[in-house]
Structure formats: structure tokens, C-alpha cells
Amino acid sequence: MKTYELDLNSIDRVKGFVSAIEKFDGYFDIATGRYVVDAKSIMGIFSMDLSRKIEFRILETNAQISEVEAAIAPYIVSKESN
């Protein structure tokens, strides 16, 4: 699993992020505090407190991790490998 801290502090950033990630097959989560939602769910993301730290998790994908990273690069604040 790879995790990334994201900056999704505006409607346009959330829309752009979801548009970028929905192109990939796989399982991706967004977490803040104890809440976890599907990263492809724009409604799920908007239900979260976006002023807090947002953690993006790549759980499983057939795509190359580097392709996913390139697509979401504008939204990444930092990344960690787990």
C-alpha cells in the first residue's frame, strides 16, 4: 500500500482529483481522521472535513504506481511507502 497526503481544499481541486483517479482500475481510499471513503466518490469526499489532513491510499491497482502518481501529482503534498 502506498499513501499520500493530499491538498483538496477547494471544489475545483476535488473535481480535478476525482477526474484524474477515476481513469484507473483498482481500489483507492481517502481518509481523514477516522472516516474513510472511496477516492472515486466525489460525494464521499465532499462529505469529509477537507480542512484536515487528507490521506490517499492506493490499496490495489493494475496500473503502474508511477502512472497514478503522475495523474495526481498536482494534489500531492507528501508521500509515504507502506
C-alpha positions as CSV (number, residue, x, y, z in Angstrom):
1,M,0.0,0.0,0.0
2,K,1.2,3.5,-0.8
3,T,-0.1,6.6,1.0
4,Y,0.0,10.2,0.1
5,E,-1.1,13.4,1.9
6,L,-3.3,15.5,-0.4
7,D,-4.4,19.1,-0.6
8,L,-8.1,19.1,-1.7
9,N,-9.1,22.4,-0.2
10,S,-11.4,23.6,-3.0
11,I,-14.2,22.3,-5.1
12,D,-12.1,22.5,-8.3
13,R,-9.3,20.5,-6.7
14,V,-11.7,17.8,-5.6
15,K,-13.3,17.6,-9.0
16,G,-9.8,17.5,-10.7
17,F,-8.6,14.8,-8.4
18,V,-11.6,12.6,-8.9
19,S,-11.4,13.1,-12.6
20,A,-7.8,12.0,-12.6
21,I,-8.2,9.0,-10.3
22,E,-11.3,7.5,-11.9
23,K,-9.3,6.7,-15.0
24,F,-7.6,3.9,-13.2
25,D,-8.9,0.5,-12.3
26,G,-8.3,-0.5,-8.7
27,Y,-9.1,0.3,-5.1
28,F,-8.3,3.7,-3.8
29,D,-9.3,5.3,-0.4
30,I,-9.3,8.8,1.0
31,A,-9.2,9.1,4.8
32,T,-9.4,11.9,7.3
33,G,-9.4,11.2,11.0
34,R,-11.5,8.0,11.4
35,Y,-13.5,8.5,8.2
36,V,-12.6,6.5,5.0
37,V,-14.4,6.9,1.6
38,D,-13.8,5.6,-1.9
39,A,-11.4,8.0,-3.6
40,K,-13.5,7.9,-6.8
41,S,-16.6,9.2,-4.9
42,I,-16.9,12.9,-5.3
43,M,-19.9,12.9,-2.9
44,G,-17.9,10.9,-0.4
45,I,-15.0,13.3,-0.5
46,F,-17.3,16.3,-0.1
47,S,-18.8,14.7,3.0
48,M,-15.4,14.9,4.7
49,D,-13.7,17.8,6.6
50,L,-11.3,18.9,3.8
51,S,-9.6,21.4,6.1
52,R,-7.9,18.5,7.9
53,K,-5.1,16.3,6.6
54,I,-6.3,14.1,3.7
55,E,-4.7,10.8,3.2
56,F,-4.9,9.0,-0.1
57,R,-4.2,5.2,-0.2
58,I,-3.5,3.0,-3.2
59,L,-4.8,-0.3,-2.0
60,E,-4.8,-2.3,-5.3
61,T,-4.4,-1.3,-8.9
62,N,-3.4,-2.9,-12.2
63,A,-1.8,0.4,-13.3
64,Q,1.8,1.4,-12.7
65,I,2.1,3.3,-9.4
66,S,4.1,5.9,-11.3
67,E,1.2,6.5,-13.7
68,V,-1.2,7.1,-10.8
69,E,1.4,9.4,-9.1
70,A,1.7,11.4,-12.3
71,A,-2.0,11.8,-12.6
72,I,-2.5,13.0,-9.0
73,A,0.8,15.0,-8.8
74,P,-0.9,18.4,-8.6
75,Y,-2.7,17.3,-5.4
76,I,0.1,15.6,-3.5
77,V,1.7,17.3,-0.5
78,S,3.8,14.4,0.6
79,K,4.1,10.6,0.1
80,E,5.0,7.6,2.1
81,S,5.5,3.9,1.3
82,N,3.9,1.3,3.5
